């Protein structure tokens, strides 16, 4: 059975429903928490069939606050060089962009919170991970930082009104996402209303929007994960 390495960068941003879906895809997983200092070495990636990196309120190069990000970046580089399938979510996607030569900026542009309309690019229709995702869909967002420029060789796969770079593919086996396919309305219900208000959001409105979009959001998030699992199995 193939095994996937999952890296948690923030205990408030866990794998959510991804773990259940990985089991449904007959994939084992090894979950590591970056702050515990237990990330495998780049050489140990040979023992894995895929890599998933989750979100967190950090910048990819903030190794002073999060020393493990240096090790995580080395894993990203090794996966890029070896063709190991990798999926980066929010901070994880920003890390792939950063290592791959793109540009990530802190607290830039308008923040996105809650269910957000996402439009797929024409290239996404032929992409192995995104091909079965609805071209106009919605995913949960939670970010104030963003990818300003994807790597020069990357292919843009999705955008939103406020954030042009919602998803990209780098090479044939690395996908970076700004949105959160692992999250649903239950995640929004746990958010701090005061913090949301400071950013100009009303929690009740965000919950209502997430509930309304949930059926399509879950269907498309599940399709995305199935596409990534297919890449792993086909390697």
QUICOR-V913340 format. One record per pair of residues at least 12 apart in sequence whose ideal C-beta (glycine too) atoms are under 8 Angstrom apart, sorted by the first residue. I is the first residue (numbers start at 1). J is the second residue. Records with the same first field share a line. If there is no record, write none. Layout:
BEGIN
I->J, J
END
This chain:
BEGIN
1->26, 27, 28
2->26, 27, 28, 49, 50, 232, 233
3->27, 28, 29, 30, 47, 48, 49
4->22, 27, 28, 29, 30, 48, 49, 50, 51, 52, 232
5->29, 30, 32, 40, 45, 48, 50, 51, 52, 75
6->18, 19, 29, 30, 31, 32, 52, 53, 54
7->32, 34, 39, 51, 52, 53, 54, 72, 75, 92
8->31, 32, 33, 34, 54
9->34, 53, 54, 55, 56, 58, 66, 68, 69, 72, 91, 92
10->54, 55, 56, 57, 58, 91
11->33, 35
12->56
13->54, 55, 56, 90, 91
14->54, 182
15->31, 52, 54, 182
16->180, 182, 183, 184, 187
17->182, 184, 218, 221
18->52, 181, 182, 225
19->31
21->222, 225, 226, 229
22->225, 229
25->225, 226, 229
27->49, 50, 229, 232
29->52
30->48
34->66, 68, 69, 71, 72
35->66, 68
37->67, 68
39->68, 71, 72, 75
40->75
42->74, 75, 77, 78
45->75, 78, 79, 82, 84
48->84
49->84, 85, 232, 235
50->84, 85, 86, 87, 228, 231, 232
51->75, 76, 79, 84, 85, 86, 87
52->86, 87, 88, 89, 92
53->72, 76, 86, 87, 88, 89, 91, 92, 93, 95, 96
54->89, 90, 91, 92, 182
55->89, 90, 91, 92, 142, 143, 180
56->90, 91
57->91
58->91
59->94, 104, 106, 145
60->73, 91, 94, 95, 97, 98, 99, 104
61->98
69->95
72->95
73->95, 98, 99
76->88, 95, 96, 99, 174
77->99
79->173, 174
80->96, 99, 100, 170, 171, 174
83->171, 172, 173, 235
84->173, 235
85->173, 174, 228, 231, 232, 235
86->173, 174, 175
87->129, 175, 177, 228
88->174, 175, 176, 177
89->177, 179, 180, 181, 182
90->142, 143, 177, 178, 179, 180
92->176, 177
93->147, 167, 168, 175, 176, 177, 178
94->145, 146, 147, 176, 178
96->170, 174, 175, 176
97->147, 149, 150, 151, 154, 165, 168, 170, 176
100->150, 151, 153, 154, 170, 174
101->151, 152, 153
102->147, 148, 149, 150, 151, 154
103->147, 148, 149
104->145, 146, 147, 148
105->145, 146, 148
106->144, 145
107->144, 145
108->145, 146, 148
109->146, 162, 163
110->162
111->143, 144, 199, 200
112->141, 142, 143, 160, 162, 163, 178
113->141, 142, 191, 196, 199, 201, 206
114->140, 141, 142, 188, 201, 206, 207, 209, 210
115->138, 139, 140, 141, 188, 206, 209, 210, 212, 213, 217
116->138, 139, 140, 141, 160, 162, 179
117->136, 137, 138, 160, 161
118->136, 137, 138, 139, 158, 159, 160, 166, 167, 179
119->135, 136, 158, 159, 160
120->133, 134, 135, 136, 137, 157, 158, 167
121->155, 156, 157, 158, 159
123->155, 156, 157, 169
124->157, 158, 167
127->155, 157, 169, 227
128->227, 230, 231
129->169, 175, 224, 227, 228, 231
130->157, 158, 167, 224, 227
131->227
132->223, 224, 226, 227
133->220, 223, 224, 227
134->216, 219, 220
137->216, 217, 220
138->213, 216, 217
139->179, 180, 181, 217, 220, 221
140->179, 180, 183, 184, 187, 188, 210, 217
141->160, 163, 178, 179, 180
142->180, 183, 187, 191
143->163, 178
144->199
146->163, 165, 178
147->165, 168, 176, 178
148->165
149->165
150->165, 168, 170, 176
151->168, 170
153->170, 171
154->168, 169, 170, 176
155->168, 169, 170
156->168
157->169, 175
158->177, 179
163->178
165->178
166->178, 179
167->179
173->231, 235
175->228
181->220, 221, 224, 225
182->221
184->210, 214, 217, 218
185->207, 210, 211, 214
188->203, 206, 207, 210
189->207
191->203, 206
END
